[in-house]
Amino acid sequence: MEFSHELIMPNEDLPFKLFLFEGACGHYFRDKHWHRSVEIFAVFEGKLDFYLNSEVYPLSSGEFMLVNSNEIHSIDAGNRNYTVVLQIPLKTFEKYYTADQFIRFTHEKREQDAEVMRLIRDMYTTYCEKKCGYEMKVTGRYYMLLYLLVSKYRETAVSRDMLKQSKRLGGLSMITNYIKENYKADLSLEALAEIFGYSPAYLSKMLKRYAGINYKAYLQSVRLECAYQELLNTEQAIGTIAMDNGFASSKAFTRAFQAKYGMTPSEYRLKRTKNSPGSDH
């Protein structure tokens, strides 16, 4: 399989993830991947090509792509663009499943498209400004968006192939979600395999085939992402952050962090401090 699983963590202060697309500067290609969350790519300026399985969807300013849970996709952003991405946990829609842990939204245009774009723009602008009560305003727009999704974009007729593909990747998502919920523990491959009723060898092969990564590397990526968020949002000591997030030592955390971000956690924190508003540097 030539696609990988993407790890998604919600924003620290919201029940979903909202951010500016990392390919905003252009010359960017994101390989085929999938995730359990439902995702919306909203293009406000520029254009990009969105690939869903074997179909290509060119997106221009004012258009968005709605990606279903466990739907394999890739993005080609050759030019500069202003695109906001919203990732919604699948469990948000559990009352509206059309099958076991399955919900599907259309890729076709709807008359509510402009309203969806307006809501996402307002959510992102409000979130960036972070004025008093911003969480309430953002959450209010978010629930209006959810209402539109389930009432205007949800499909109730789904094929057996869709269900089969979703179930296969959904099974692995249950495992990766368990890892995300228990990453601080000493979670071995053997223990995880026993919990889900697999042999360690089969589970290892399953992760490698569908997630494109081995178990040890995936567990470390979860720990690193959570440690990164703590580094970003707290003043905790580096050693404390390392131990809080399952690393054997601060040295192990520093090595992993430097391999991904090109600098140590201390250097990253210092750089952010120098670039923060109100800094004299």
C-alpha positions as CSV (number, residue, x, y, z in Angstrom):
1,M,0.0,0.0,0.0
2,E,1.4,3.4,-1.0
3,F,-0.3,5.5,1.7
4,S,0.2,6.3,5.4
5,H,-1.8,7.1,8.5
6,E,-1.8,10.7,9.7
7,L,-1.6,11.4,13.4
8,I,-4.1,14.2,14.4
9,M,-4.2,16.0,17.7
10,P,-6.9,18.6,18.5
11,N,-6.0,22.2,19.3
12,E,-5.2,22.6,23.0
13,D,-8.2,24.8,23.6
14,L,-10.7,23.3,21.2
15,P,-12.4,19.9,20.6
16,F,-11.1,19.9,17.0
17,K,-8.1,20.9,15.0
18,L,-8.0,24.2,13.1
19,F,-4.9,25.5,11.4
20,L,-3.4,27.1,8.3
21,F,-2.4,24.6,5.6
22,E,1.3,23.8,5.7
23,G,1.6,24.1,2.0
24,A,0.6,27.8,1.9
25,C,3.9,28.8,0.3
26,G,3.4,26.5,-2.7
27,H,5.9,23.9,-4.1
28,Y,4.3,21.4,-1.8
29,F,3.0,17.9,-2.2
30,R,1.5,15.7,0.5
31,D,1.6,12.0,-0.3
32,K,-1.4,9.7,0.0
33,H,-2.6,9.3,3.6
34,W,-5.7,8.8,5.7
35,H,-7.0,9.5,9.1
36,R,-10.0,8.8,11.3
37,S,-11.1,12.4,11.5
38,V,-13.4,14.2,9.0
39,E,-11.5,17.0,7.3
40,I,-12.3,20.2,5.4
41,F,-9.8,22.0,3.2
42,A,-11.1,25.5,2.6
43,V,-9.3,27.6,0.0
44,F,-9.7,31.3,0.4
45,E,-6.9,32.5,-2.0
46,G,-5.0,30.7,-4.7
47,K,-5.6,27.1,-5.8
48,L,-4.5,23.6,-5.3
49,D,-5.3,20.1,-6.6
50,F,-6.9,17.6,-4.3
51,Y,-6.8,13.9,-5.0
52,L,-9.3,11.4,-3.5
53,N,-8.4,7.9,-4.5
54,S,-8.1,8.1,-8.3
55,E,-10.1,11.3,-8.8
56,V,-8.6,14.8,-9.0
57,Y,-10.5,17.9,-7.7
58,P,-9.0,21.3,-8.6
59,L,-9.9,23.7,-5.9
60,S,-9.9,27.5,-6.4
61,S,-10.5,30.5,-4.1
62,G,-13.9,30.1,-2.4
63,E,-14.0,26.3,-2.7
64,F,-13.5,23.5,-0.2
65,M,-13.0,19.8,-0.1
66,L,-14.7,17.6,2.4
67,V,-12.7,14.5,3.2
68,N,-14.4,11.5,4.9
69,S,-13.0,9.4,7.7
70,N,-10.5,6.8,6.4
71,E,-10.7,8.3,2.9
72,I,-7.3,8.1,1.1
73,H,-6.2,11.5,-0.2
74,S,-3.2,13.6,-1.3
75,I,-2.7,17.3,-2.0
76,D,-0.7,19.1,-4.7
77,A,-0.1,22.8,-3.9
78,G,2.1,24.1,-6.7
79,N,1.5,27.8,-6.0
80,R,0.9,30.1,-3.0
81,N,-2.5,29.8,-1.4
82,Y,-4.4,30.7,1.7
83,T,-6.1,27.5,2.9
84,V,-7.6,26.8,6.3
85,V,-7.9,23.2,7.4
86,L,-10.5,21.9,9.9
87,Q,-10.2,18.3,11.3
88,I,-13.2,17.0,13.2
89,P,-13.0,13.8,15.4
90,L,-15.2,11.1,13.9
91,K,-16.9,10.5,17.3
92,T,-18.5,13.9,16.9
93,F,-21.0,12.4,14.5
94,E,-21.7,9.2,16.4
95,K,-25.5,9.9,16.6
96,Y,-25.6,10.2,12.8
97,Y,-23.8,7.1,11.7
98,T,-25.3,5.3,8.7
99,A,-23.5,2.1,9.7
100,D,-21.2,0.8,12.4
101,Q,-18.9,3.8,13.1
102,F,-19.5,5.0,9.5
103,I,-20.7,8.3,8.1
104,R,-20.1,9.7,4.7
105,F,-20.4,13.2,3.3
106,T,-20.8,14.2,-0.3
107,H,-18.0,15.7,-2.5
108,E,-20.6,17.4,-4.6
109,K,-21.4,21.1,-4.5
110,R,-24.3,22.3,-2.3
111,E,-26.1,25.6,-2.1
112,Q,-24.8,25.9,1.4
113,D,-21.1,25.9,0.2
114,A,-20.7,29.7,0.6
115,E,-22.1,29.5,4.2
116,V,-19.6,26.7,5.0
117,M,-16.7,28.9,3.8
118,R,-18.0,31.9,5.8
119,L,-18.2,29.9,9.0
120,I,-14.7,28.5,8.6
121,R,-13.2,31.9,7.8
122,D,-14.9,33.4,10.8
123,M,-13.8,30.5,13.1
124,Y,-10.2,30.9,12.0
125,T,-10.1,34.7,12.2
126,T,-11.6,34.6,15.6
127,Y,-9.3,31.9,16.8
128,C,-6.2,33.8,15.6
129,E,-7.3,37.1,17.3
130,K,-8.0,35.3,20.6
131,K,-10.1,38.1,22.1
132,C,-12.1,37.6,25.3
133,G,-14.6,34.8,24.8
134,Y,-13.1,33.7,21.5
135,E,-13.6,30.0,22.5
136,M,-17.4,30.5,22.7
137,K,-17.6,32.3,19.4
138,V,-15.5,29.7,17.6
139,T,-17.5,26.9,19.2
140,G,-20.8,28.5,18.2
141,R,-19.7,28.7,14.5
142,Y,-18.4,25.1,14.8
143,Y,-21.8,23.7,15.9
144,M,-23.5,25.6,13.1
145,L,-21.1,24.0,10.7
146,L,-21.7,20.5,12.1
147,Y,-25.5,21.1,11.6
148,L,-24.9,21.9,8.0
149,L,-22.8,18.8,7.5
150,V,-25.3,16.4,8.9
151,S,-28.4,18.0,7.5
152,K,-27.1,19.0,4.0
153,Y,-24.0,17.0,3.1
154,R,-24.5,13.6,4.7
155,E,-25.1,10.7,2.4
156,T,-27.3,7.8,3.6
157,A,-26.9,5.5,0.7
158,V,-23.4,3.9,0.8
159,S,-21.9,1.0,-1.1
160,R,-20.5,-2.3,0.4
161,D,-17.0,-1.4,-1.0
162,M,-17.1,1.9,0.9
163,L,-18.0,0.1,4.1
164,K,-15.4,-2.6,3.6
165,Q,-12.6,-0.1,3.0
166,S,-13.7,2.1,6.0
167,K,-13.9,-1.0,8.3
168,R,-10.4,-2.1,7.4
169,L,-8.8,1.3,8.0
170,G,-11.2,1.9,10.9
171,G,-10.0,-1.2,12.7
172,L,-6.4,0.2,12.6
173,S,-7.7,3.6,13.7
174,M,-9.1,2.0,16.8
175,I,-5.6,0.7,17.6
176,T,-3.9,4.0,16.8
177,N,-6.5,5.9,19.0
178,Y,-5.7,3.5,21.8
179,I,-2.0,4.3,21.4
180,K,-2.8,8.0,21.5
181,E,-4.8,7.6,24.7
182,N,-2.1,5.5,26.5
183,Y,1.1,6.7,25.0
184,K,2.5,7.8,28.5
185,A,2.5,4.2,29.6
186,D,5.1,1.5,29.0
187,L,3.1,0.2,26.0
188,S,4.8,-2.7,24.3
189,L,3.8,-4.2,21.0
190,E,3.1,-7.5,22.7
191,A,0.7,-5.9,25.2
192,L,-1.1,-3.9,22.5
193,A,-1.5,-7.0,20.4
194,E,-3.0,-9.0,23.3
195,I,-5.5,-6.2,24.0
196,F,-6.8,-6.3,20.4
197,G,-6.6,-10.1,19.9
198,Y,-3.7,-10.2,17.4
199,S,-0.3,-11.7,17.3
200,P,2.5,-9.2,17.7
201,A,3.8,-10.2,14.2
202,Y,0.4,-9.6,12.6
203,L,-0.1,-6.3,14.3
204,S,3.3,-5.1,13.3
205,K,2.7,-6.1,9.7
206,M,-0.8,-4.4,9.8
207,L,0.7,-1.1,11.0
208,K,3.5,-1.2,8.5
209,R,1.1,-2.0,5.6
210,Y,-1.6,0.5,6.3
211,A,0.1,3.2,8.5
212,G,3.4,3.1,6.6
213,I,5.4,3.0,9.9
214,N,6.6,0.5,12.4
215,Y,5.1,0.3,15.9
216,K,8.1,1.8,17.8
217,A,8.3,4.8,15.4
218,Y,4.5,5.4,15.6
219,L,4.5,5.3,19.4
220,Q,7.4,7.8,19.4
221,S,5.6,10.1,16.9
222,V,2.6,10.3,19.3
223,R,4.8,11.0,22.3
224,L,6.7,13.6,20.3
225,E,3.6,15.4,19.1
226,C,2.2,15.6,22.6
227,A,5.5,16.7,24.1
228,Y,5.7,19.4,21.4
229,Q,2.3,20.7,22.4
230,E,3.3,20.8,26.0
231,L,6.6,22.6,25.1
232,L,4.5,25.1,23.1
233,N,1.8,25.8,25.7
234,T,3.5,25.5,29.1
235,E,6.7,26.6,30.9
236,Q,7.4,23.1,32.2
237,A,11.1,22.1,32.3
238,I,12.3,20.0,29.3
239,G,13.0,17.0,31.6
240,T,9.5,17.1,33.0
241,I,8.0,17.3,29.6
242,A,10.0,14.3,28.5
243,M,8.9,12.2,31.5
244,D,5.3,13.4,31.3
245,N,5.1,12.1,27.7
246,G,6.6,8.7,28.0
247,F,10.2,9.3,27.0
248,A,12.8,7.4,28.9
249,S,14.9,10.5,29.5
250,S,15.3,14.2,28.5
251,K,18.1,13.0,26.2
252,A,15.8,10.6,24.3
253,F,13.2,13.4,23.9
254,T,15.9,15.9,22.7
255,R,17.2,13.4,20.1
256,A,13.7,12.7,18.8
257,F,12.8,16.4,18.7
258,Q,16.0,17.4,17.0
259,A,15.6,14.7,14.3
260,K,12.1,16.1,13.4
261,Y,12.5,19.9,14.0
262,G,16.2,20.5,13.3
263,M,16.9,22.0,16.8
264,T,16.7,21.0,20.4
265,P,13.6,21.7,22.5
266,S,15.5,24.4,24.4
267,E,16.6,26.1,21.1
268,Y,13.0,25.9,19.8
269,R,11.6,27.5,23.0
270,L,14.2,30.3,22.9
271,K,13.4,31.0,19.3
272,R,9.7,31.3,20.0
273,T,10.4,33.6,22.9
274,K,12.5,35.9,20.7
275,N,9.9,35.9,18.0
276,S,6.9,36.4,20.3
277,P,4.9,39.8,20.3
278,G,6.4,42.3,22.6
279,S,10.0,40.9,22.4
280,D,12.8,43.4,22.1
281,H,14.7,41.1,19.8
